[in-house]
């Protein structure tokens, strides 16, 4: 790196840290849950917060190469590398969303397609002013209040769905569970009875 490039990388990481410090202002209704999430661990002793700051240092047109080098040098695992890739991709090209009130499905797919990353996805774009604090707050509210991140969060287990439809474990079950996750995240289904009706109809 030239001295100028290094200064920009350090400046970017500092802006990420500033965004983190302002989380209470950005997400007042979810500040505790955001803080808990950021202080959780991706794998080993690597916190979500440390990884997000590192992504700020690595962000740029050569991010993938730099991520590979950093993971090798720091002996970081595969899951950490995947999340770094995801964070940098998201900051380099943040998706657009439909107008307020119609963005539920887009919000769901934003988080689904970037698992296991969560609210940290918003910190680099916020620090680079690629998104407004209002949009970030709506995404965080959706993540904590509506999004079902795993099948364990659902109203019906995989076993119950297999019994209902008479199917075995496999891709078909996976498709039904994914539809149910989306329906629950969007508020289409809210009770076990509604979940059963939804599965029967989609089956």
Secondary structure, DSSP 8 states (H G I E B T S, - for coil): --HHHHHHHHHHHHHHHHHHHTHHHHTGGGHHHHHHHHTSEEETTEEHHHHHHHHHHH-STTHHHHHHHHHHHHT--HHHHHHHHHHHHHHHS------TTS-HHHHHHHHHTTTT--TTHHHHHHHTTSS-HHHHHHHHHHHHHT---SGGGSSS-HHHHHHHHT--SSHHHHHHHHHHHHHHHTTS--SHHHHHHHHHHH-
